């Protein structure tokens, strides 16, 4: 098969690169990457890892920066507490996130996967580095795998997996802290294990999952499990920026010969050194074009630039570019599709921001008790029975006072005379609302009630209906 026929052959797309023709797992042993992009990714990864592990312990006014307590249906974002009643805000935030991912992918491809995704950061910048440190570079790893089980292999494998499990345990504790809070996690760790058996089991389950992912499943997460990689074929277009091989400049491939004029020899700049394939953590050949397995990690860019520099050719044979940029030398970021996505994204972010800033500290529900009729009283008075539920979304206790805003009347609470709403909790109760019949003109009257604090500040308004035996006058 000639180089051109090899390049035009698309049979590689019939199966993923980590599966053999017999359908068995093809273990990937990538060469240790080096270069400016890898160094920059390392710096970014260190920053994100520090942010991730310190996140559960960061506080704003004494409260977590981020808490996703699905067990108690309590969520804290930047020190603000959210409850299930605020679910519509989370829906808008998720829509904004999805649109942002789509927009970002349309413009920059899978840049997120290579630089920010936790799976890539942990796999390539933590576990893979440990593997290189213990077992050596890819050739040593292959040799170790094929070697019989001797003292050296047992020692290296045991040490590696012990460290892998320990890091997985640390990651599990961190993720659990985002769910139950750092204080509760510290309590589980410091107390006797049998006193927090559910917490201990949760940590062990999380640890096992992370250990399985990073010690065995590895790049299969990006290739098989992650839906984002599957969706990129729909979201990418010819103007999307991806890690791309300049096939116009690189083809036809040929081995490099000293002092050779590659133009006269009808050879492209690709010297077919195979370095871009050796460093790929998902085992693909980027020269075949954009592929499902590619996570845009830039390892092939560093490897190719190093070879180009050594042989005296221009760097950038593999670079960030688009299909349109390679063919037409026209790398446009803003296209009609990206502009449309941006407008929708800005609108949703604006609506979400408005809802966040105007969100009330209380969620109040006051409803007439189901099945209860009005009660006639002395002195020409009538009463209705109501149930109330007030949710306090703040971190402070609120002693509230319920008042009528548009009519005179009085409240008769059942069981207590005050409304105390504990922080991050709710208060429920029942009261009679008593009105004078002379103030009512219809059988059903809409009333507005206000919830005030003890300083007289109006916290929330709510409407309800009042029923009375009043005849409607015919005009």
C-alpha positions in Angstrom: 0.0 0.0 0.0 1.4 3.4 -1.0 1.5 6.4 1.3 -1.4 8.0 -0.5 -3.5 4.9 -0.3 -2.6 4.5 3.3 -3.7 8.1 4.0 -7.0 7.7 2.2 -7.7 4.4 3.9 -10.5 5.1 6.4 -10.9 1.5 7.8 -9.5 2.6 11.1 -12.8 4.4 11.8 -14.6 1.0 11.9 -13.3 0.3 15.4 -11.8 2.1 18.3 -8.0 2.1 18.6 -7.9 0.3 21.9 -9.5 -2.9 20.7 -7.7 -5.6 18.6 -9.2 -7.2 15.5 -10.2 -10.1 17.8 -12.2 -7.8 20.0 -9.8 -7.9 23.0 -8.5 -4.9 25.0 -5.4 -3.3 23.5 -3.5 -1.9 26.4 -2.0 1.6 25.6 1.5 2.4 26.7 2.1 6.0 25.8 5.5 7.5 25.6 6.2 10.1 28.3 5.4 13.5 26.7 7.7 16.5 26.9 7.4 20.0 25.6 6.0 23.5 26.2 2.3 22.4 26.0 2.8 19.5 28.4 4.6 21.9 30.8 1.8 24.4 30.5 -0.8 21.7 31.1 1.1 20.6 34.2 0.9 24.1 35.6 -2.9 24.3 34.8 -3.4 20.9 36.3 -1.6 21.7 39.6 -3.8 24.8 40.0 -7.0 22.9 39.3 -6.0 20.1 41.7 -5.2 22.5 44.5 -8.6 24.1 43.8 -10.4 20.8 43.8 -8.8 19.4 47.0 -9.1 22.7 48.9 -12.7 23.4 47.7 -14.6 21.6 50.5 -12.6 23.6 53.1 -13.0 27.1 51.6 -15.6 29.2 53.3 -17.6 32.4 52.5 -18.9 33.9 55.7 -18.3 30.6 57.4 -20.2 28.6 54.8 -18.9 26.2 52.1 -18.1 27.7 48.7 -19.7 24.6 47.1 -21.9 21.9 48.6 -24.0 19.4 46.7 -25.9 17.6 49.4 -28.3 15.5 47.4 -29.1 13.4 50.5 -30.7 16.4 52.3 -31.6 18.2 49.0 -29.4 21.1 50.1 -27.1 22.9 47.7 -24.7 25.8 48.5 -23.0 27.8 45.7 -20.6 30.6 46.6 -22.0 30.7 50.1 -25.7 30.9 49.1 -27.9 28.1 50.1 -30.4 26.6 47.6 -33.3 24.3 48.2 -35.5 22.1 46.0 -37.8 25.2 45.6 -35.0 26.8 43.7 -34.7 23.9 41.3 -35.8 26.1 38.3 -32.6 28.1 38.8 -30.5 25.0 38.6 -32.3 23.9 35.4 -31.3 27.3 33.9 -27.7 26.9 35.2 -27.5 23.4 33.6 -29.0 24.7 30.3 -26.4 27.5 30.4 -23.7 24.9 31.1 -24.8 22.6 28.2 -25.0 25.6 25.8 -21.5 26.7 26.9 -20.1 23.3 26.3 -21.7 23.2 22.8 -20.5 26.7 22.0 -17.0 26.0 23.3 -16.8 22.7 21.4 -18.0 24.2 18.1 -15.3 26.9 18.4 -12.4 25.1 20.2 -13.2 21.4 19.8 -12.3 19.1 22.8 -10.0 21.6 24.4 -11.9 21.1 27.7 -11.0 17.3 27.6 -7.3 17.9 27.2 -6.9 20.8 29.7 -9.7 20.9 32.3 -11.5 17.5 32.4 -10.8 15.8 35.8 -10.5 12.4 34.1 -7.6 13.7 31.9 -6.0 15.6 34.7 -5.9 12.7 37.2 -5.0 10.1 34.5 -2.2 12.0 32.7 -0.9 14.4 35.4 -1.2 12.2 38.5 -1.5 8.4 37.9 0.5 8.4 34.6 3.3 10.4 36.2 3.5 7.9 39.1 3.6 5.1 36.6 6.5 6.7 34.7 8.3 7.2 38.0 7.9 3.6 39.2 8.0 1.5 36.0 9.8 3.8 33.6 8.9 5.0 30.1 6.7 3.2 27.7 9.3 0.7 26.5 10.2 -0.3 30.1 6.5 -0.7 30.9 6.0 -3.0 27.9 9.0 -5.0 28.9 7.8 -5.2 32.5 4.3 -6.4 31.4 5.8 -9.2 29.3 8.3 -10.3 31.9 7.6 -13.2 34.3 6.5 -12.5 37.8 9.8 -12.0 39.6 10.7 -9.9 42.7 11.2 -6.7 40.7 7.9 -7.0 39.0 6.0 -7.8 42.2 7.7 -4.9 44.0 7.0 -2.3 41.3 3.4 -3.4 40.6 2.6 -3.6 44.4 4.0 -0.1 45.0 2.2 1.3 42.0 -1.2 -0.1 42.9 -0.7 0.8 46.6 -0.1 4.4 45.7 -3.0 4.3 43.2 -5.4 3.0 45.9 -4.2 5.6 48.3 -4.8 8.5 45.9 -8.1 7.0 45.0 -9.0 7.0 48.7 -8.0 10.7 48.9 -10.1 11.6 45.8 -13.1 9.7 47.3 -12.9 11.6 50.5 -12.7 14.9 48.6 -15.7 14.1 46.5 -17.6 12.9 49.5 -16.8 16.2 51.3 -18.5 18.1 48.4 -21.7 16.0 49.2 -21.9 15.8 53.0 -19.6 18.7 53.9 -16.0 18.8 55.2 -17.1 18.9 58.9 -19.2 15.7 58.6 -16.3 14.0 56.7 -13.8 14.9 59.4 -16.2 13.5 62.0 -16.5 10.2 60.0 -12.7 10.0 59.8 -11.9 10.8 63.4 -14.7 8.9 65.1 -14.8 5.1 65.5 -15.6 3.5 62.1 -18.6 1.6 63.5 -20.2 4.8 64.6 -20.4 6.0 60.9 -20.7 2.7 59.0 -22.7 4.2 56.2 -20.1 6.9 55.7 -17.3 4.4 55.7 -19.0 2.2 53.2 -19.6 5.2 50.9 -15.9 6.1 51.1 -14.8 2.6 50.2 -17.3 2.4 47.3 -16.0 5.7 45.9 -12.4 4.6 46.4 -13.0 1.3 44.6 -14.7 3.1 41.7 -11.8 5.6 41.3 -9.2 2.9 41.7 -10.9 0.8 39.0 -11.1 3.8 36.6 -7.5 5.0 36.9 -5.8 1.6 37.2 -7.7 -0.4 34.6 -10.5 1.4 32.7 -8.2 4.4 32.1 -8.6 5.9 28.6 -11.7 3.8 28.0 -13.6 6.4 30.0 -13.0 9.0 27.3 -13.5 6.6 24.4 -16.4 4.4 25.6 -18.2 6.0 28.7 -18.0 9.7 28.2 -21.0 11.0 26.2 -19.1 14.3 25.3 -16.7 12.4 23.0 -19.6 10.8 21.2 -21.3 14.2 20.7 -18.3 15.9 19.2 -19.1 14.5 15.8 -22.4 16.4 15.9 -21.0 19.6 17.3 -17.8 20.0 15.3 -17.7 21.6 11.9 -14.9 22.6 9.4 -14.3 25.8 11.4 -13.8 24.2 14.8 -10.3 24.5 16.3 -8.9 21.0 17.0 -5.5 19.3 17.3 -5.0 18.8 13.6 -2.3 17.3 11.3 -1.5 19.5 8.3 -1.8 16.8 5.7 -1.3 19.3 2.8 2.1 20.1 4.2 2.9 16.7 5.6 2.0 14.3 2.8 3.5 12.3 1.2 5.3 10.9 4.2 8.8 9.7 3.9 11.9 9.0 6.0 14.2 11.9 6.5 17.6 11.9 4.8 20.3 14.4 5.6 20.6 17.3 3.1 17.7 15.9 1.2 15.5 18.4 -0.8 12.1 17.0 0.2 10.2 19.1 -2.5 12.3 17.6 -5.3 11.9 14.2 -3.7 8.1 14.8 -3.7 8.0 14.2 0.0 6.0 16.1 2.6 7.3 17.4 5.9 6.1 14.3 7.8 9.1 12.1 8.2 7.0 9.2 9.4 8.9 9.0 12.7 5.8 7.6 14.5 6.4 9.8 17.6 3.0 11.4 17.5 1.5 7.9 17.7 3.9 6.8 20.5 2.9 9.6 22.9 -0.9 9.4 22.3 -2.6 8.4 25.5 -5.6 6.9 23.6 -3.4 5.0 21.0 -4.5 6.8 17.8 -2.7 8.2 14.8 -3.5 11.9 14.6 -2.4 11.9 11.0 -5.6 10.1 10.1 -7.6 13.2 11.0 -10.0 14.1 13.8 -11.1 11.0 15.6 -13.5 10.0 18.4 -10.6 9.0 20.7 -8.7 12.2 20.4 -8.9 14.3 23.6 -6.8 17.2 22.3 -4.1 16.7 24.9 -1.4 18.3 22.7 1.1 15.4 23.4 1.4 14.8 19.7 2.0 18.5 19.1 5.0 18.6 21.5 6.4 15.4 20.0 6.1 16.6 16.4 7.5 20.1 17.2 10.6 18.4 18.8 11.2 16.3 15.7 10.7 19.2 13.3 13.2 21.2 15.3 15.7 18.4 15.2 15.5 17.9 11.4 15.4 21.6 10.6 11.8 21.9 9.4 9.2 24.4 10.5 7.3 23.5 13.6 3.5 23.3 13.6 3.0 20.3 11.4 0.6 19.2 14.1 -1.1 22.2 15.7 -4.3 23.8 16.8 -6.2 24.6 13.6 -9.4 23.8 11.8 -10.1 21.8 8.6 -10.9 25.1 6.9 -7.7 26.7 8.2 -5.6 23.9 6.8 -7.2 23.8 3.4 -8.1 27.5 2.9 -5.7 29.1 5.4 -8.9 30.7 6.9 -9.2 30.0 10.6 -12.4 31.8 11.5 -13.6 31.5 15.1 -16.9 33.4 14.7 -19.3 31.8 12.3 -23.1 32.2 12.1 -23.6 29.1 14.3 -21.2 30.3 17.1 -22.8 33.8 17.0 -26.3 32.2 17.4 -25.2 30.0 20.3 -23.5 33.0 22.0 -26.7 35.1 21.8 -28.8 32.3 23.3 -26.2 31.7 26.0 -26.0 35.4 27.0 -29.8 35.5 27.2 -30.0 32.5 29.5 -27.1 33.7 31.6 -28.8 37.1 31.9 -32.1 35.5 33.0 -30.3 33.2 35.5 -28.4 36.1 36.9 -31.6 38.1 37.4 -33.3 35.2 39.2 -30.2 34.7 41.4 -30.1 38.4 42.4 -33.8 38.7 43.0 -34.2 35.4 44.8 -36.1 35.8 48.1 -34.7 34.5 51.4 -38.0 32.9 52.2 -40.3 30.6 50.3 -43.8 31.1 51.7 -46.9 29.0 51.1 -50.2 29.9 52.8 -53.3 27.9 51.8 -56.8 27.6 53.0 -57.2 24.3 54.8 -58.6 21.8 52.4 -62.2 20.8 53.1 -62.8 23.5 55.7 -65.6 26.0 55.3 -65.8 29.5 56.8 -66.8 29.9 60.4 -69.3 32.5 61.5 -68.5 34.3 64.7 -70.0 36.9 67.0 -69.8 40.6 66.4 -70.4 40.1 62.6 -67.1 38.3 62.2 -66.1 35.4 60.0 -63.0 33.3 60.0 -61.1 30.9 57.7 -58.6 28.2 58.7 -55.2 28.3 57.0 -52.0 26.2 56.9 -48.7 27.9 56.3 -45.2 26.6 55.5 -42.2 29.0 55.4 -38.8 27.9 54.3 -35.8 29.9 55.5 -33.1 29.9 52.8 -30.6 31.8 54.9 -28.1 30.8 57.6 -29.7 32.9 60.4 -32.9 32.3 62.4 -35.8 34.5 61.5 -38.6 35.5 63.9 -41.4 36.4 61.5 -44.7 38.3 61.8 -47.6 37.6 59.4 -49.7 40.7 58.6 -52.6 41.6 56.3 -51.5 44.3 53.8 -54.8 45.4 52.2 -57.5 44.9 54.9 -58.1 44.9 58.6 -58.2 41.6 60.5 -56.5 39.5 63.1 -54.6 36.2 63.3 -55.3 33.4 65.9 -52.4 30.9 65.8 -53.1 27.4 67.0 -50.5 26.1 69.5 -48.2 29.2 69.5 -48.3 32.9 69.0 -45.1 33.5 67.1 -43.5 32.2 63.9 -39.9 31.2 64.4 -38.1 29.9 61.3 -34.8 28.3 62.1 -31.9 28.8 59.7 -31.7 26.4 56.7 -35.0 24.9 57.8 -38.7 25.6 57.7 -41.6 26.3 60.0 -45.2 25.0 59.6 -48.3 25.8 61.4 -52.0 26.7 61.4 -53.9 29.8 62.1 -57.4 31.3 61.9 -57.8 34.6 59.9 -60.6 36.6 61.3 -62.3 39.5 59.3 -65.3 41.7 59.7 -68.0 40.8 57.2 -68.6 44.5 56.5 -65.2 44.7 54.9 -66.1 41.9 52.5 -68.0 42.5 49.3 -67.7 39.2 47.5 -68.1 35.5 48.4 -64.4 35.1 47.7 -61.9 37.8 48.4 -58.3 37.8 47.4 -56.0 38.9 50.2 -52.3 39.8 50.3 -50.3 38.8 53.3 -46.8 40.1 54.2 -44.1 38.3 56.1 -42.1 40.8 58.3 -39.1 40.4 60.5 -39.1 41.8 64.0 -37.5 45.1 62.7 -40.6 45.6 60.5 -38.8 44.8 57.3 -41.0 43.2 54.6 -39.4 39.9 53.6 -42.0 38.4 51.3 -45.6 38.8 50.0 -48.1 36.0 49.3 -51.7 35.9 48.1 -54.5 33.7 49.3 -58.3 33.6 49.1 -60.9 34.2 51.9 -64.4 32.7 51.8 -67.4 34.4 53.5 -71.2 34.1 53.4 -71.6 37.3 51.5 -74.2 37.7 48.8 -73.0 39.2 45.5 -75.2 42.2 44.6 -76.6 42.2 41.2 -76.2 45.5 39.3 
